[in-house]
Amino acid sequence: MAATSPATKPARWLIPQPASREIALFAASLGIRQPAARVLWNRNIRNPQQAAQFLQPSLDQLHDPLLLAGMATAVDRIVAAIARKESILLYGDYDVDGTSSVVMLKKGIEIAGGSAAFHIPHRLKEGYGMKPEVIEQAARDGVHLIVSVDTGIRAGDVVRHANQLGIDVIVTDHHLPESELPPALAVLNPNRPDCHYPEKNLCGAGVVFKLLQALFSRLGWTPEKQQRMVESFLKLAAIATVADVVPLTGENRIIVKLGLEGLRDVRNPGLRALIEVAGLNPGEPLTAGQVGFRIGPRLNAAGRMDDAAAVIELLLTADAARAHAIATQLHDLNTTRQQTEADIVRRVLEECVTTPVTDNHSALVFSGKDWHRGVVGIVASRLVERFHRPVFVLSEENGEAQGSGRSIAAFHLLEALESMSHLFLRFGGHRQAAGLGMRTALVADFRESLNLYASSRLTVADFSPTLELDSALDLSEATDEAVAEVLSLAPFGMGNPTPLFAVHDAEVAAPPELWKEKHLIVRLRQGGRNLRLKAWNFAGRIAEFERGAHVDVAINLEDDAYSANRGYSPWCAVLRDVRPAT
């Protein structure tokens, strides 16, 4: 369909009601200031012991990996394969989660005394998921054990075929299963219905991390050696967890928090080279944001634009020169990816001039001939940001349409696809992201069915952007010490977003400065305290900052290494929205 964005609707601000007395007692019990305490409280972290564990995550807070259904069987089979020197094949996926999982499990098996080959499908040549021809080749190669990573939970027929060829299969995955699990020797997936593992939000590399924990505990090593080995895998597990956009709560928070700390000392030549080409400095602490927007996209670029096997080589090579060459290649591929993505977005928005998106369009499906399948998922994300409703973007090639969808919080994509499964050749995914393949002739039916389904579940209010603020903030509270406590709640990302504060009735202290034609520097005053805001892409709203105007602003407080290096406060305030003071 063709569509254009409706008139921009102002964001709804959702600010929790203050519980001043309770929060004051809570802050005192933790020995922290009010701003961080209000964030914790309003995110339902209200028990002092729970809050202390949140603020100081440690390995001993991780759950016993044997709580994962099938774990004991999986470890027994891998240990036996290592002892018998069997050929093991790791079957992965082409994104950061899949490639990181392959590298982690391959290294773990080698540390345990075994060896493993791997297969990463080519996105454009093979598509997503396990394929029978790969299994048949493995049988000819004498493989007796296949371990899938970040894939396989919906590959029942392929697993059954492997069984017929005399190959045992262990499925490790985190995607939502079908009603029937694949007939594998073991299925490790916290989302299988009969699995009572406490953490349901692990990514594929998180499941592999738990498998390695269990494997190392079986090898008779000292507790000290087990801990060293587990810690050594936290870096890749953290990168994959951030890149796969799973909630950074529970075990994921522990993995990412400790993994990011480990990235201060990177010895892996591939990771060091990647950090350097991403414009970051090895040895300096990385944030989840830097991993998500600088490291992850370059690792993903190989699978999106070319062959993800390059990522495996990057992370396994001991040759610093080769690592730098591959990292540079990934950097260039990422640049090409950005250009390709921008071109498809431009084409969609050019179409959008003809038929406006209205409140009658509850979900959108865009389809074009030979759009690059490696970027349609990112394009869908951009369009969700613009239209604030579920979006699928499909590429039509040789009579088949393949692509990806992204969603808003109120809409479950996978359940929607399951309700119209007869339309698809294949599909899978999560609540917020899904992929599918279908005959091109059925795209119009899919568009109509998805819109009808979404219309029955979404309201007009769901199409307006919403800002969920953590609390109000007086500028007098924004001291260096208080901001440091707020920043200690990192890593920030899905499930633990960067705290968002409302500053009410602040006066615009000076005319805003225009920066690089798109951005503003805004200065506010409240109660005698001044604050300088960075307002990215706010040039079009400059009129809202007339000197002397009184405004409410929604702001994030963020680390600012540039400011710190110049001797100023090591943080900055970033504007997210503005409205007249209420």
Solvent accessible surface area in square Angstrom, and as a share of the most:
residue,aa,sasa,rsa
1,M,53,0.23
2,A,25,0.20
3,A,0,0.00
4,T,39,0.23
5,S,35,0.22
6,P,40,0.25
7,A,88,0.68
8,T,131,0.76
9,K,59,0.25
10,P,117,0.73
11,A,27,0.21
12,R,102,0.37
13,W,26,0.09
14,L,82,0.41
15,I,52,0.26
16,P,49,0.31
17,Q,155,0.69
18,P,104,0.66
19,A,27,0.21
20,S,78,0.50
21,R,177,0.65
22,E,81,0.36
23,I,3,0.01
24,A,45,0.35
25,L,104,0.52
26,F,10,0.04
27,A,6,0.05
28,A,78,0.60
29,S,68,0.44
30,L,38,0.19
31,G,65,0.62
32,I,31,0.16
33,R,112,0.41
34,Q,58,0.26
35,P,6,0.04
36,A,1,0.01
37,A,0,0.00
38,R,33,0.12
39,V,1,0.00
40,L,2,0.01
41,W,37,0.13
42,N,36,0.19
43,R,52,0.19
44,N,108,0.55
45,I,20,0.10
46,R,109,0.40
47,N,80,0.41
48,P,61,0.38
49,Q,129,0.57
50,Q,84,0.38
51,A,0,0.00
52,A,48,0.37
53,Q,84,0.37
54,F,29,0.12
55,L,33,0.16
56,Q,137,0.61
57,P,13,0.08
58,S,38,0.24
59,L,36,0.18
60,D,125,0.65
61,Q,51,0.23
62,L,20,0.10
63,H,60,0.27
64,D,75,0.39
65,P,16,0.10
66,L,101,0.50
67,L,95,0.47
68,L,1,0.01
69,A,26,0.20
70,G,28,0.27
71,M,1,0.01
72,A,58,0.45
73,T,58,0.34
74,A,0,0.00
75,V,2,0.01
76,D,72,0.37
77,R,29,0.11
78,I,0,0.00
79,V,40,0.23
80,A,29,0.22
81,A,0,0.00
82,I,18,0.09
83,A,78,0.61
84,R,148,0.54
85,K,157,0.67
86,E,26,0.12
87,S,52,0.34
88,I,4,0.02
89,L,17,0.08
90,L,0,0.00
91,Y,0,0.00
92,G,1,0.01
93,D,7,0.04
94,Y,17,0.07
95,D,35,0.18
96,V,2,0.01
97,D,1,0.01
98,G,0,0.00
99,T,1,0.01
100,S,1,0.00
101,S,0,0.00
102,V,0,0.00
103,V,0,0.00
104,M,0,0.00
105,L,0,0.00
106,K,34,0.14
107,K,62,0.26
108,G,0,0.00
109,I,0,0.00
110,E,77,0.35
111,I,74,0.38
112,A,18,0.14
113,G,43,0.41
114,G,16,0.16
115,S,72,0.47
116,A,7,0.05
117,A,59,0.46
118,F,68,0.28
119,H,46,0.21
120,I,14,0.07
121,P,0,0.00
122,H,32,0.14
123,R,35,0.13
124,L,63,0.32
125,K,165,0.70
126,E,57,0.25
127,G,13,0.12
128,Y,102,0.39
129,G,14,0.13
130,M,11,0.05
131,K,42,0.18
132,P,57,0.36
133,E,101,0.45
134,V,19,0.11
135,I,0,0.00
136,E,62,0.28
137,Q,81,0.36
138,A,4,0.03
139,A,33,0.25
140,R,167,0.61
141,D,90,0.47
142,G,34,0.33
143,V,14,0.08
144,H,95,0.42
145,L,0,0.00
146,I,0,0.00
147,V,0,0.00
148,S,0,0.00
149,V,0,0.00
150,D,1,0.01
151,T,2,0.01
152,G,6,0.05
153,I,4,0.02
154,R,56,0.20
155,A,14,0.11
156,G,17,0.16
157,D,109,0.57
158,V,17,0.09
159,V,1,0.00
160,R,94,0.34
161,H,50,0.22
162,A,1,0.00
163,N,63,0.32
164,Q,137,0.61
165,L,72,0.36
166,G,53,0.51
167,I,3,0.02
168,D,50,0.26
169,V,1,0.00
170,I,0,0.00
171,V,0,0.00
172,T,0,0.00
173,D,0,0.00
174,H,5,0.02
175,H,27,0.12
176,L,50,0.25
177,P,20,0.13
178,E,83,0.37
179,S,124,0.80
180,E,121,0.54
181,L,45,0.22
182,P,6,0.04
183,P,53,0.33
184,A,21,0.16
185,L,78,0.39
186,A,6,0.05
187,V,7,0.04
188,L,0,0.00
189,N,0,0.00
190,P,0,0.00
191,N,40,0.20
192,R,35,0.13
193,P,109,0.69
194,D,79,0.41
195,C,4,0.02
196,H,159,0.71
197,Y,1,0.00
198,P,77,0.48
199,E,13,0.06
200,K,76,0.32
201,N,61,0.31
202,L,1,0.01
203,C,0,0.00
204,G,0,0.00
205,A,0,0.00
206,G,0,0.00
207,V,0,0.00
208,V,0,0.00
209,F,2,0.01
210,K,0,0.00
211,L,0,0.00
212,L,3,0.01
213,Q,31,0.14
214,A,1,0.01
215,L,0,0.00
216,F,0,0.00
217,S,62,0.40
218,R,121,0.44
219,L,50,0.25
220,G,74,0.71
221,W,46,0.16
222,T,79,0.46
223,P,100,0.63
224,E,110,0.49
225,K,69,0.29
226,Q,44,0.19
227,Q,97,0.43
228,R,137,0.50
229,M,40,0.18
230,V,15,0.08
231,E,72,0.32
232,S,58,0.37
233,F,11,0.05
234,L,8,0.04
235,K,44,0.18
236,L,15,0.07
237,A,0,0.00
238,A,0,0.00
239,I,2,0.01
240,A,0,0.00
241,T,0,0.00
242,V,17,0.10
243,A,22,0.17
244,D,35,0.18
245,V,93,0.54
246,V,16,0.09
247,P,36,0.23
248,L,4,0.02
249,T,47,0.27
250,G,47,0.45
251,E,2,0.01
252,N,0,0.00
253,R,6,0.02
254,I,11,0.06
255,I,0,0.00
256,V,0,0.00
257,K,41,0.18
258,L,33,0.16
259,G,0,0.00
260,L,16,0.08
261,E,85,0.38
262,G,25,0.24
263,L,2,0.01
264,R,126,0.46
265,D,78,0.40
266,V,3,0.02
267,R,197,0.72
268,N,34,0.17
269,P,36,0.23
270,G,0,0.00
271,L,5,0.02
272,R,96,0.35
273,A,7,0.05
274,L,0,0.00
275,I,3,0.01
276,E,82,0.37
277,V,30,0.17
278,A,4,0.03
279,G,54,0.51
280,L,17,0.09
281,N,88,0.45
282,P,41,0.26
283,G,45,0.43
284,E,85,0.38
285,P,73,0.46
286,L,13,0.06
287,T,59,0.35
288,A,5,0.04
289,G,34,0.33
290,Q,55,0.25
291,V,0,0.00
292,G,25,0.24
293,F,164,0.68
294,R,87,0.32
295,I,1,0.01
296,G,2,0.02
297,P,27,0.17
298,R,26,0.10
299,L,2,0.01
300,N,21,0.11
301,A,0,0.00
302,A,0,0.00
303,G,1,0.01
304,R,36,0.13
305,M,29,0.13
306,D,57,0.30
307,D,56,0.29
308,A,1,0.01
309,A,37,0.29
310,A,18,0.14
311,V,1,0.00
312,I,1,0.00
313,E,71,0.32
314,L,0,0.00
315,L,1,0.00
316,L,55,0.28
317,T,24,0.14
318,A,94,0.73
319,D,77,0.40
320,A,71,0.55
321,A,78,0.61
322,R,104,0.38
323,A,0,0.00
324,H,93,0.42
325,A,50,0.38
326,I,1,0.01
327,A,0,0.00
328,T,52,0.30
329,Q,69,0.30
330,L,0,0.00
331,H,62,0.28
332,D,78,0.40
333,L,32,0.16
334,N,5,0.03
335,T,57,0.33
336,T,61,0.35
337,R,17,0.06
338,Q,90,0.40
339,Q,117,0.52
340,T,33,0.19
341,E,13,0.06
342,A,60,0.46
343,D,42,0.22
344,I,4,0.02
345,V,29,0.17
346,R,118,0.43
347,R,101,0.37
348,V,0,0.00
349,L,46,0.23
350,E,99,0.44
351,E,70,0.31
352,C,1,0.01
353,V,117,0.67
354,T,107,0.62
355,T,58,0.34
356,P,70,0.44
357,V,2,0.01
358,T,58,0.34
359,D,59,0.31
360,N,120,0.62
361,H,38,0.17
362,S,5,0.03
363,A,1,0.01
364,L,0,0.00
365,V,0,0.00
366,F,2,0.01
367,S,24,0.16
368,G,11,0.10
369,K,146,0.62
370,D,90,0.46
371,W,9,0.03
372,H,46,0.21
373,R,33,0.12
374,G,0,0.00
375,V,0,0.00
376,V,3,0.01
377,G,4,0.04
378,I,23,0.12
379,V,0,0.00
380,A,0,0.00
381,S,32,0.21
382,R,100,0.37
383,L,1,0.01
384,V,16,0.09
385,E,125,0.56
386,R,122,0.44
387,F,3,0.01
388,H,50,0.23
389,R,2,0.01
390,P,0,0.00
391,V,0,0.00
392,F,0,0.00
393,V,0,0.00
394,L,0,0.00
395,S,1,0.00
396,E,45,0.20
397,E,39,0.17
398,N,160,0.82
399,G,53,0.51
400,E,38,0.17
401,A,0,0.00
402,Q,34,0.15
403,G,11,0.10
404,S,21,0.14
405,G,0,0.00
406,R,58,0.21
407,S,14,0.09
408,I,15,0.07
409,A,78,0.61
410,A,54,0.42
411,F,3,0.01
412,H,34,0.15
413,L,0,0.00
414,L,3,0.01
415,E,89,0.40
416,A,0,0.00
417,L,0,0.00
418,E,77,0.35
419,S,65,0.42
420,M,8,0.04
421,S,50,0.32
422,H,148,0.66
423,L,12,0.06
424,F,21,0.09
425,L,90,0.45
426,R,101,0.37
427,F,46,0.19
428,G,17,0.16
429,G,11,0.10
430,H,55,0.24
431,R,105,0.38
432,Q,54,0.24
433,A,28,0.22
434,A,6,0.05
435,G,27,0.26
436,L,11,0.05
437,G,0,0.00
438,M,0,0.00
439,R,131,0.48
440,T,38,0.22
441,A,91,0.71
442,L,35,0.17
443,V,8,0.05
444,A,65,0.50
445,D,67,0.35
446,F,0,0.00
447,R,52,0.19
448,E,125,0.56
449,S,35,0.23
450,L,0,0.00
451,N,37,0.19
452,L,129,0.64
453,Y,33,0.13
454,A,0,0.00
455,S,53,0.34
456,S,80,0.52
457,R,135,0.49
458,L,12,0.06
459,T,85,0.50
460,V,80,0.46
461,A,51,0.40
462,D,34,0.18
463,F,9,0.04
464,S,14,0.09
465,P,49,0.31
466,T,43,0.25
467,L,36,0.18
468,E,129,0.58
469,L,6,0.03
470,D,11,0.06
471,S,5,0.03
472,A,45,0.35
473,L,4,0.02
474,D,78,0.40
475,L,1,0.01
476,S,81,0.52
477,E,44,0.20
478,A,3,0.02
479,T,53,0.31
480,D,64,0.33
481,E,94,0.42
482,A,3,0.02
483,V,1,0.00
484,A,59,0.46
485,E,31,0.14
486,V,1,0.00
487,L,27,0.13
488,S,47,0.30
489,L,2,0.01
490,A,29,0.22
491,P,4,0.03
492,F,33,0.14
493,G,30,0.29
494,M,87,0.39
495,G,44,0.43
496,N,4,0.02
497,P,74,0.47
498,T,39,0.23
499,P,1,0.00
500,L,17,0.09
501,F,0,0.00
502,A,0,0.00
503,V,0,0.00
504,H,64,0.28
505,D,76,0.40
506,A,0,0.00
507,E,51,0.23
508,V,1,0.00
509,A,12,0.09
510,A,26,0.20
511,P,83,0.52
512,P,23,0.14
513,E,82,0.37
514,L,102,0.51
515,W,102,0.36
516,K,143,0.60
517,E,147,0.66
518,K,113,0.48
519,H,23,0.10
520,L,1,0.00
521,I,10,0.05
522,V,0,0.00
523,R,84,0.31
524,L,0,0.00
525,R,90,0.33
526,Q,35,0.16
527,G,87,0.84
528,G,71,0.69
529,R,79,0.29
530,N,91,0.47
531,L,15,0.07
532,R,120,0.44
533,L,0,0.00
534,K,38,0.16
535,A,0,0.00
536,W,92,0.32
537,N,107,0.55
538,F,18,0.08
539,A,24,0.18
540,G,82,0.79
541,R,84,0.31
542,I,72,0.37
543,A,90,0.70
544,E,67,0.30
545,F,0,0.00
546,E,127,0.57
547,R,162,0.59
548,G,35,0.34
549,A,33,0.26
550,H,95,0.42
551,V,5,0.03
552,D,0,0.00
553,V,0,0.00
554,A,0,0.00
555,I,0,0.00
556,N,10,0.05
557,L,2,0.01
558,E,52,0.23
559,D,90,0.47
560,D,17,0.09
561,A,68,0.53
562,Y,147,0.56
563,S,18,0.12
564,A,42,0.33
565,N,127,0.65
566,R,142,0.52
567,G,69,0.67
568,Y,142,0.54
569,S,43,0.27
570,P,70,0.44
571,W,23,0.08
572,C,19,0.11
573,A,1,0.01
574,V,2,0.01
575,L,3,0.01
576,R,102,0.37
577,D,16,0.08
578,V,5,0.03
579,R,70,0.26
580,P,105,0.66
581,A,35,0.27
582,T,131,0.76
